């Protein structure tokens, strides 16, 4: 679909390269319906239910169920007045964060009907779902049967729901709220929206009130009116919402789950529950998915096994491979190891009615032919071993050391997961001529030092309350701080005034008492950087017991701060 900015003067005309189809589901009483499903006692009670929250210091109704609405209770009503009208009213405090989280999981469950599902939060953070059903409706026997199936299964779960299908997101949302069950044929969106109320454009309350005062109460009354005048009075959002609903400009969905181009799925006539059945199905799906990937000449490093439960919950098992693969046996075995880490977390609920295996992180994998001239170096077997160990123990259980292009000892190497290994930097390889200890401490530890000369090696050190007498020493090896990595620059001081070459004007007692202007934060950070305190002088020392230490000194004698000594590592 082509998109551009809407022109308020004239209605834009678009030539669509592909018509999308969207299914909207509206759950207006999600807050109370969700609470009833979580609390069976509320579901069994016949008393009206209302949820309240504090608004501007007063307790007001935030949501009501069908029974409370039938008793003329509405959202925003004072709680005291509501209790006076309906004495038997059951009230609970609303938990919006909980409702949003449960609705997000509820949206993920609908990915068993369409791979692209989004929570439509334009008017409320929960209560509206949009599914992109382009190319998937035929799997359910057509759009009408798909809409009927999705609505009926939610009603059986106890939810108040309505739905509609149209070309655009705005049109589907408007129909779901004000013309439930509507299915707009392709290209007839304008006529389908003409008789719907103006609030169906998802406008703000002030915009709706202003349009109603002008006598504009239906969407069709906006057709052909002066767009520039409407924008000047009600804002650009009115024109944008109108063009989005009519399909003149594009409105995109933000899927809850990543869209997988390659996947295989299986639906069950009767729900399953045992993990052995799940793993058996995963092996069959891995074979189907592997054949599709092989036909395209690609492989994947990440595989997602989505388990759709009949009680609108989704379980996601994800495994990662060290290199791209499409071997079904290897993929299935990784999920076996991954299931061992679930322990007591696996819960099939009332059963699983669909399983989907999706692949991501795709890359080309060349087909190879095994023969008499094949040379096996063991790299592939080693990668498979890494995959099995990480799927069983976790991705951080197996790491490798990787050299970093730096001369700072504690930064010269880092650990990274084997299954997420990155290419090595040839310039990061250590210099074989540099003497480095076999073991580095996690953090340099301070030591007390006695030296014959200020800048020479120590004669005696005290580390962890133990004294060591030094017999031999070599060094120093000077290492400067990498100021370019920390984002700090050396400060360039202004030259001193004439006739006072050896004094800094800032040290003049005539100027120290004067108030100094407030410096910006970045200027003060530069001034705090002292190169004398960032110089390290490393020594290799040996005590009378044959132990060799790697120590260093920060700072120089005669600087503003006294030098400090640290123990950094041990030689063999």
C-alpha positions as CSV (number, residue, x, y, z in Angstrom):
1,X,0.0,0.0,0.0
2,X,1.3,3.4,-0.9
3,X,1.3,6.1,1.8
4,X,1.8,9.9,1.8
5,X,0.7,13.0,3.8
6,X,-2.9,13.9,3.5
7,X,-3.7,17.2,1.7
8,X,-6.5,19.1,3.6
9,X,-7.6,20.9,0.3
10,X,-8.5,17.9,-1.7
11,X,-9.2,14.3,-0.9
12,X,-6.2,12.2,-2.0
13,X,-6.7,9.5,-4.5
14,X,-4.6,6.3,-4.2
15,X,-3.9,3.5,-6.5
16,X,-3.4,0.5,-4.2
17,X,-0.9,-2.2,-5.2
18,X,-2.5,-4.6,-2.7
19,X,-5.7,-4.5,-0.7
20,X,-5.3,-5.6,2.9
21,X,-8.2,-7.1,4.9
22,X,-8.5,-6.4,8.6
23,X,-10.7,-8.0,11.2
24,X,-11.5,-6.0,14.3
25,X,-12.7,-7.4,17.6
26,X,-14.3,-5.2,20.2
27,X,-14.6,-6.3,23.9
28,X,-16.3,-3.3,25.5
29,X,-16.7,-5.1,28.9
30,X,-13.2,-6.6,29.0
31,X,-12.5,-5.2,32.5
32,X,-15.4,-6.9,34.2
33,X,-15.4,-10.0,32.0
34,X,-11.7,-10.6,32.8
35,X,-12.3,-10.2,36.5
36,X,-15.2,-12.7,36.4
37,X,-13.1,-15.3,34.7
38,X,-10.3,-14.8,37.2
39,X,-12.8,-15.1,40.2
40,X,-15.4,-17.9,39.8
41,X,-17.3,-16.5,42.8
42,X,-18.0,-13.3,40.8
43,X,-19.1,-15.2,37.7
44,X,-21.5,-17.3,39.8
45,X,-23.0,-14.3,41.5
46,X,-26.1,-12.5,40.0
47,X,-25.2,-9.2,41.6
48,X,-24.2,-6.3,39.2
49,X,-20.5,-5.6,39.1
50,X,-18.7,-2.3,38.9
51,X,-15.1,-1.3,39.1
52,X,-14.1,2.0,40.6
53,X,-11.0,4.2,40.7
54,X,-10.0,7.6,42.2
55,X,-10.5,10.5,39.8
56,X,-9.6,14.0,41.0
57,X,-10.0,12.9,44.6
58,X,-13.4,11.2,44.2
59,X,-14.2,7.6,43.7
60,X,-15.9,7.1,40.4
61,X,-17.0,4.1,38.3
62,X,-14.4,3.0,35.7
63,X,-16.2,0.0,34.2
64,X,-19.6,-1.7,34.6
65,X,-20.9,-5.1,33.5
66,X,-24.1,-5.7,31.5
67,X,-26.2,-6.1,34.7
68,X,-25.0,-2.8,36.1
69,X,-25.5,-1.1,32.7
70,X,-29.0,-2.3,32.6
71,X,-29.5,-0.6,36.0
72,X,-28.5,2.7,34.4
73,X,-25.0,2.8,35.8
74,X,-22.3,4.4,33.6
75,X,-18.6,4.9,33.7
76,X,-17.6,8.1,35.4
77,X,-20.5,8.0,37.8
78,X,-19.9,8.8,41.5
79,X,-19.6,5.5,43.5
80,X,-21.8,6.8,46.3
81,X,-24.6,7.6,43.8
82,X,-24.2,4.2,42.2
83,X,-24.6,2.4,45.5
84,X,-27.7,4.5,46.2
85,X,-29.3,3.5,42.9
86,X,-28.3,-0.2,43.1
87,X,-27.8,-1.2,46.8
88,X,-26.8,-4.8,45.8
89,X,-24.0,-3.5,43.6
90,X,-20.7,-5.5,43.9
91,X,-17.8,-3.1,43.6
92,X,-14.0,-3.7,43.2
93,X,-11.1,-1.4,42.6
94,X,-9.8,-1.5,39.1
95,X,-6.2,-2.7,38.4
96,X,-5.4,-1.2,34.9
97,X,-1.9,-2.6,34.8
98,X,-3.2,-6.1,35.3
99,X,-5.9,-5.7,32.7
100,X,-3.4,-4.4,30.2
101,X,-1.0,-7.3,30.8
102,X,-3.8,-9.9,30.5
103,X,-5.1,-8.3,27.4
104,X,-1.7,-8.4,25.8
105,X,-1.4,-12.2,26.5
106,X,-5.0,-12.5,25.2
107,X,-3.9,-10.8,21.9
108,X,-1.0,-13.2,21.5
109,X,-3.4,-16.1,21.7
110,X,-5.2,-14.7,18.6
111,X,-2.1,-15.3,16.5
112,X,-3.4,-18.8,16.0
113,X,-5.9,-17.2,13.6
114,X,-3.6,-14.7,12.0
115,X,0.2,-14.1,12.2
116,X,-0.3,-10.3,12.5
117,X,-2.2,-9.3,15.6
118,X,-2.1,-5.9,17.3
119,X,-3.7,-4.3,20.3
120,X,-5.5,-1.2,19.1
121,X,-4.9,1.3,21.8
122,X,-6.1,4.4,19.9
123,X,-9.0,4.9,22.3
124,X,-8.2,2.6,25.2
125,X,-5.2,0.6,26.3
126,X,-7.3,-2.6,26.2
127,X,-10.5,-3.8,24.6
128,X,-9.8,-3.7,20.9
129,X,-7.9,-6.2,18.7
130,X,-7.0,-5.8,15.0
131,X,-6.0,-8.9,12.9
132,X,-4.6,-8.7,9.5
133,X,-6.3,-11.6,7.7
134,X,-5.0,-11.0,4.2
135,X,-4.5,-14.4,2.7
136,X,-5.6,-16.5,5.7
137,X,-9.4,-16.3,5.7
138,X,-9.7,-19.2,3.2
139,X,-8.2,-21.5,5.9
140,X,-11.4,-21.0,7.9
141,X,-13.8,-21.3,4.9
142,X,-14.0,-17.6,4.1
143,X,-14.3,-14.3,5.9
144,X,-17.8,-14.8,7.2
145,X,-17.0,-18.2,8.8
146,X,-13.7,-16.8,10.2
147,X,-15.5,-13.9,11.9
148,X,-18.2,-16.2,13.2
149,X,-15.6,-18.6,14.6
150,X,-13.6,-16.0,16.4
151,X,-16.6,-14.3,17.9
152,X,-18.4,-17.5,19.0
153,X,-15.3,-18.9,20.7
154,X,-14.9,-15.7,22.8
155,X,-18.6,-15.7,23.7
156,X,-18.2,-19.3,24.9
157,X,-15.4,-18.1,27.1
158,X,-17.7,-15.6,28.7
159,X,-16.7,-12.4,26.9
160,X,-18.9,-9.7,25.5
161,X,-17.5,-9.3,21.9
162,X,-18.4,-8.0,18.5
163,X,-16.4,-8.0,15.3
164,X,-16.3,-6.8,11.7
165,X,-14.1,-7.0,8.6
166,X,-13.1,-4.2,6.2
167,X,-10.2,-3.1,4.0
168,X,-8.9,-0.5,6.5
169,X,-8.2,-0.6,10.2
170,X,-10.4,2.4,10.9
171,X,-13.3,1.0,9.0
172,X,-13.1,-2.4,10.7
173,X,-12.9,-0.7,14.1
174,X,-15.9,1.6,13.4
175,X,-18.0,-1.3,12.2
176,X,-17.1,-3.5,15.1
177,X,-18.3,-0.8,17.5
178,X,-21.4,0.5,15.7
179,X,-22.4,-2.1,13.1
180,X,-21.3,-5.5,14.6
181,X,-21.0,-8.4,12.2
182,X,-20.5,-6.3,9.2
183,X,-18.2,-7.5,6.3
184,X,-17.4,-4.7,3.8
185,X,-16.7,-6.0,0.3
186,X,-13.5,-4.7,-1.2
187,X,-13.7,-1.2,-2.5
188,X,-17.0,-0.3,-0.8
189,X,-15.6,1.2,2.4
190,X,-17.0,4.7,1.8
191,X,-20.6,3.6,1.4
192,X,-20.3,1.3,4.4
193,X,-19.1,4.1,6.7
194,X,-21.6,6.8,5.5
195,X,-24.3,6.1,8.0
196,X,-22.1,5.4,11.1
197,X,-21.9,8.0,13.8
198,X,-19.0,10.5,13.7
199,X,-17.4,9.0,16.8
200,X,-16.6,5.9,14.7
201,X,-13.6,7.9,13.3
202,X,-11.8,7.5,16.7
203,X,-11.9,11.2,17.4
204,X,-11.4,13.1,20.7
205,X,-14.4,14.0,22.7
206,X,-14.0,17.7,22.0
207,X,-13.9,17.0,18.3
208,X,-17.0,14.9,18.4
209,X,-18.9,17.6,20.5
210,X,-17.9,20.3,18.1
211,X,-19.0,18.3,15.0
212,X,-22.3,17.5,16.6
213,X,-22.9,21.2,17.3
214,X,-22.5,21.9,13.6
215,X,-25.0,19.2,12.8
216,X,-22.4,16.7,11.6
217,X,-23.4,13.5,13.2
218,X,-22.6,10.8,10.6
219,X,-19.3,10.1,8.8
220,X,-21.0,10.5,5.4
221,X,-21.8,14.1,6.2
222,X,-18.1,14.9,6.0
223,X,-17.8,13.7,2.5
224,X,-17.3,16.6,0.1
225,X,-17.0,19.3,2.7
226,X,-14.2,21.8,2.7
227,X,-11.3,19.9,4.1
228,X,-9.2,23.0,4.9
229,X,-12.0,24.5,6.9
230,X,-12.5,21.3,8.9
231,X,-8.8,21.1,9.6
232,X,-8.6,24.7,10.7
233,X,-11.5,24.2,13.2
234,X,-11.0,20.6,14.4
235,X,-7.3,19.9,13.8
236,X,-5.3,17.8,11.3
237,X,-6.2,14.6,13.2
238,X,-9.8,14.8,11.9
239,X,-8.6,14.7,8.3
240,X,-6.1,12.1,9.1
241,X,-8.6,9.8,10.7
242,X,-11.1,10.2,7.9
243,X,-8.5,9.4,5.3
244,X,-7.3,6.4,7.2
245,X,-10.8,5.0,7.6
246,X,-11.5,5.5,3.8
247,X,-8.1,4.0,2.9
248,X,-6.7,7.1,1.3
249,X,-3.6,7.0,3.5
250,X,-2.0,4.0,5.1
251,X,-2.3,3.0,8.7
252,X,0.1,0.3,9.9
253,X,-0.2,-2.3,12.5
254,X,2.4,-3.0,15.2
255,X,2.2,-6.8,15.7
256,X,2.5,-8.1,19.3
257,X,4.6,-11.1,18.1
258,X,7.3,-11.0,15.4
259,X,6.0,-12.0,12.1
260,X,7.6,-15.2,10.9
261,X,7.6,-15.7,7.2
262,X,8.5,-19.4,7.5
263,X,6.4,-21.6,9.9
264,X,4.5,-24.8,10.1
265,X,1.5,-25.5,12.3
266,X,-0.9,-28.2,13.3
267,X,-4.4,-28.0,14.7
268,X,-5.9,-30.8,16.7
269,X,-9.5,-32.0,16.7
270,X,-9.1,-32.8,20.4
271,X,-6.7,-30.8,22.7
272,X,-3.5,-32.5,23.8
273,X,-1.7,-32.0,27.1
274,X,1.3,-34.3,27.6
275,X,4.8,-32.9,26.8
276,X,5.7,-36.1,24.9
277,X,2.9,-35.3,22.5
278,X,4.1,-31.8,22.1
279,X,7.6,-32.9,21.4
280,X,6.4,-35.5,18.9
281,X,4.4,-32.8,17.1
282,X,7.4,-30.5,17.2
283,X,9.5,-33.1,15.4
284,X,6.9,-33.5,12.6
285,X,6.7,-29.7,12.2
286,X,10.5,-29.5,12.1
287,X,10.4,-31.9,9.1
288,X,7.8,-29.8,7.3
289,X,9.7,-26.5,8.1
290,X,13.0,-28.0,7.1
291,X,11.7,-29.0,3.7
292,X,10.4,-25.4,3.1
293,X,13.8,-23.9,4.2
294,X,15.7,-26.4,2.0
295,X,13.6,-25.4,-1.0
296,X,14.6,-21.8,-0.4
297,X,18.2,-22.6,0.2
298,X,18.2,-21.0,3.7
299,X,18.5,-22.0,7.3
300,X,17.6,-20.4,10.7
301,X,19.3,-19.8,14.0
302,X,16.2,-19.2,16.1
303,X,13.1,-21.4,16.4
304,X,9.9,-20.6,18.3
305,X,7.5,-23.3,19.4
306,X,4.1,-21.6,20.2
307,X,1.6,-23.7,22.2
308,X,-1.9,-22.3,22.0
309,X,-4.1,-23.4,24.9
310,X,-7.9,-23.5,24.7
311,X,-8.1,-21.0,27.6
312,X,-6.7,-18.2,25.5
313,X,-3.1,-18.5,26.7
314,X,0.1,-19.0,24.7
315,X,3.3,-20.7,25.8
316,X,6.4,-19.8,23.8
317,X,9.5,-22.1,23.8
318,X,12.5,-20.6,22.0
319,X,15.8,-22.3,21.1
320,X,18.9,-20.8,19.4
321,X,21.5,-22.5,17.3
322,X,25.2,-21.5,16.9
323,X,24.9,-21.5,13.2
324,X,22.0,-21.6,10.7
325,X,20.5,-25.0,10.4
326,X,17.4,-26.8,8.9
327,X,18.2,-30.3,10.2
328,X,14.8,-31.6,11.6
329,X,16.5,-34.1,14.0
330,X,18.8,-31.4,15.4
331,X,15.9,-28.9,15.8
332,X,13.7,-31.5,17.5
333,X,16.4,-32.6,19.9
334,X,17.1,-29.0,20.9
335,X,13.4,-28.7,22.0
336,X,13.7,-31.9,24.0
337,X,16.6,-30.3,25.9
338,X,14.7,-27.1,26.2
339,X,11.7,-28.9,27.7
340,X,13.9,-30.3,30.5
341,X,14.5,-26.7,31.8
342,X,10.8,-26.1,32.2
343,X,10.6,-28.2,35.4
344,X,7.2,-27.4,36.9
345,X,6.5,-24.4,34.7
346,X,4.8,-26.4,32.0
347,X,1.1,-26.2,32.3
348,X,-1.2,-27.3,29.4
349,X,-4.3,-25.9,31.2
350,X,-7.4,-27.4,29.6
351,X,-5.4,-28.6,26.6
352,X,-3.5,-27.4,23.6
353,X,-5.4,-27.1,20.4
354,X,-2.7,-25.8,18.1
355,X,1.1,-25.8,17.8
356,X,3.1,-23.6,15.5
357,X,6.9,-23.9,14.8
358,X,8.3,-20.6,13.4
359,X,11.8,-19.8,12.2
360,X,13.7,-16.5,12.4
361,X,17.2,-15.1,12.0
362,X,17.4,-16.6,8.5
363,X,20.5,-16.8,6.4
364,X,21.7,-18.8,3.3
365,X,22.8,-22.4,3.8
366,X,24.4,-24.2,0.9
367,X,23.4,-27.8,0.3
368,X,26.3,-30.2,0.7
369,X,26.8,-33.7,-0.7
370,X,28.5,-36.3,1.5
371,X,30.9,-38.6,-0.3
372,X,34.2,-40.4,-0.2
373,X,36.1,-37.1,-0.6
374,X,34.5,-35.3,2.3
375,X,36.8,-33.9,4.9
376,X,35.3,-33.8,8.5
377,X,37.1,-31.3,10.8
378,X,34.6,-31.8,13.6
379,X,33.4,-28.1,13.6
380,X,29.8,-29.1,12.7
381,X,29.7,-31.7,15.5
382,X,31.2,-29.2,18.0
383,X,28.5,-26.6,17.0
384,X,25.8,-29.2,17.6
385,X,27.3,-30.0,21.0
386,X,27.2,-26.3,21.9
387,X,23.6,-26.1,20.8
388,X,22.5,-29.1,22.9
389,X,24.3,-27.8,26.0
390,X,22.9,-24.3,25.8
391,X,19.4,-25.6,25.1
392,X,19.6,-27.7,28.2
393,X,21.5,-25.4,30.5
394,X,20.7,-22.0,29.2
395,X,22.3,-19.6,26.7
396,X,24.7,-18.1,29.2
397,X,25.9,-21.5,30.5
398,X,28.5,-21.8,27.8
399,X,30.6,-18.8,27.0
400,X,33.9,-18.2,25.2
401,X,36.7,-15.6,25.7
402,X,36.9,-13.0,23.0
403,X,39.8,-10.6,22.6
404,X,39.0,-6.9,22.5
405,X,41.1,-4.3,20.6
406,X,42.4,-2.4,23.6
407,X,45.6,-2.2,25.6
408,X,43.8,-1.9,29.0
409,X,44.4,-5.3,30.7
410,X,41.0,-5.7,32.3
411,X,39.3,-4.8,29.0
412,X,41.5,-7.0,26.7
413,X,39.0,-9.9,26.9
414,X,35.3,-10.5,27.4
415,X,32.9,-13.4,27.6
416,X,30.2,-13.9,25.0
417,X,27.7,-16.8,24.5
418,X,28.9,-19.4,22.2
419,X,25.6,-19.6,20.3
420,X,25.8,-15.8,19.7
421,X,29.4,-15.6,18.8
422,X,30.5,-12.6,16.7
423,X,33.4,-12.5,14.2
424,X,36.9,-12.1,15.8
425,X,38.8,-8.8,15.2
426,X,42.3,-9.6,13.8
427,X,43.6,-6.4,15.4
428,X,42.4,-7.5,18.8
429,X,44.9,-10.4,19.1
430,X,47.3,-9.9,22.0
431,X,50.9,-9.0,21.4
432,X,53.0,-12.1,22.1
433,X,56.0,-9.9,23.2
434,X,54.0,-8.4,26.1
435,X,54.3,-10.2,29.4
436,X,50.9,-10.8,30.8
437,X,50.0,-12.8,34.0
438,X,48.3,-16.2,33.9
439,X,45.5,-14.9,36.3
440,X,44.0,-11.5,36.6
441,X,42.0,-10.4,39.7
442,X,38.4,-9.4,39.0
443,X,39.3,-6.0,40.3
444,X,42.8,-4.6,41.1
445,X,43.2,-4.6,44.9
446,X,45.1,-1.9,46.8
447,X,48.4,-2.7,48.4
448,X,50.8,-0.9,50.7
449,X,54.3,-0.4,49.2
450,X,57.7,0.6,50.5
451,X,60.2,1.6,47.8
452,X,63.8,2.7,47.9
453,X,63.3,5.5,45.3
454,X,59.9,7.2,44.6
455,X,59.6,6.0,41.0
456,X,61.3,2.7,41.4
457,X,60.0,-0.8,42.1
458,X,58.9,-1.6,45.7
459,X,61.0,-3.4,48.2
460,X,58.1,-4.6,50.3
461,X,54.4,-4.9,49.8
462,X,51.4,-5.7,52.1
463,X,48.5,-7.4,50.5
464,X,45.5,-8.6,52.5
465,X,47.4,-8.0,55.7
466,X,50.3,-10.2,54.6
467,X,53.8,-8.7,54.0
468,X,55.9,-9.9,51.1
469,X,59.6,-9.1,50.8
470,X,60.6,-8.4,47.2
471,X,63.9,-9.7,45.8
472,X,63.6,-9.1,42.1
473,X,61.6,-6.6,39.9
474,X,61.4,-5.6,36.3
475,X,59.6,-2.7,34.7
476,X,58.0,-0.3,34.5
477,X,55.6,-0.8,31.5
478,X,53.6,2.3,31.1
479,X,49.9,2.1,30.1
480,X,47.9,5.3,29.5
481,X,44.2,5.6,29.9
482,X,41.9,5.4,26.8
483,X,40.3,8.8,27.1
484,X,38.8,8.4,23.7
485,X,36.7,5.5,24.9
486,X,35.3,7.3,27.9
487,X,34.2,10.3,25.9
488,X,36.6,12.6,27.8
489,X,39.1,14.9,26.1
490,X,42.2,16.5,27.5
491,X,41.8,20.0,28.7
492,X,43.7,22.7,26.8
493,X,44.7,25.4,29.3
494,X,44.9,29.0,28.2
495,X,48.5,30.4,28.1
496,X,49.5,32.5,31.2
497,X,49.6,36.2,31.0
498,X,52.8,38.0,29.9
499,X,55.3,38.5,32.5
500,X,54.0,35.6,34.5
501,X,55.1,32.6,32.4
502,X,55.2,30.0,35.2
503,X,51.9,30.8,36.8
504,X,48.3,29.9,35.9
505,X,46.0,33.0,36.1
506,X,43.5,30.9,37.9
507,X,46.0,30.6,40.9
508,X,46.2,34.3,41.3
509,X,44.9,35.2,44.8
510,X,43.3,38.3,43.4
511,X,41.0,36.2,41.3
512,X,40.3,33.3,43.7
513,X,37.8,35.2,45.8
514,X,35.8,36.4,42.8
515,X,32.6,34.4,42.0
516,X,33.1,32.1,39.1
517,X,30.4,31.7,36.5
518,X,28.6,28.4,36.5
519,X,30.2,26.0,34.0
520,X,28.2,23.6,31.8
521,X,28.3,20.0,32.9
522,X,30.5,18.8,30.0
523,X,33.0,21.6,30.7
524,X,33.4,20.6,34.3
525,X,33.8,16.9,33.3
526,X,36.7,17.9,31.0
527,X,38.3,19.9,33.8
528,X,38.1,17.0,36.2
529,X,40.1,14.8,33.8
530,X,43.7,14.7,35.2
531,X,46.2,12.7,33.0
532,X,48.6,12.3,35.9
533,X,46.2,10.1,37.7
534,X,45.4,7.9,34.7
535,X,49.0,6.7,34.0
536,X,49.7,3.1,35.1
537,X,53.3,1.9,35.6
538,X,53.3,-1.9,35.8
539,X,56.0,-4.0,37.5
540,X,56.7,-7.7,37.6
541,X,58.0,-8.5,41.0
542,X,59.1,-11.7,42.8
543,X,59.2,-12.3,46.5
544,X,61.5,-14.5,48.6
545,X,59.0,-17.4,48.3
546,X,59.2,-17.5,44.4
547,X,55.8,-15.9,43.9
548,X,55.5,-13.4,41.1
549,X,53.1,-10.6,41.1
550,X,51.9,-8.0,38.6
551,X,51.4,-4.7,40.3
552,X,51.0,-1.1,39.0
553,X,51.1,2.4,40.3
554,X,48.5,5.1,39.4
555,X,49.8,8.6,39.5
556,X,53.2,10.2,39.8
557,X,55.0,11.5,42.8
558,X,54.7,15.3,43.0
559,X,51.2,15.4,41.5
560,X,48.2,16.8,43.2
561,X,47.3,13.4,44.6
562,X,49.7,10.8,46.1
563,X,50.3,7.8,43.9
564,X,48.4,4.6,44.7
565,X,49.6,1.0,44.2
566,X,47.5,-2.0,43.2
567,X,47.9,-5.7,42.7
568,X,46.4,-6.8,39.4
569,X,47.5,-10.4,38.7
570,X,49.8,-13.4,39.3
571,X,52.3,-15.2,37.1
572,X,52.8,-18.9,37.0
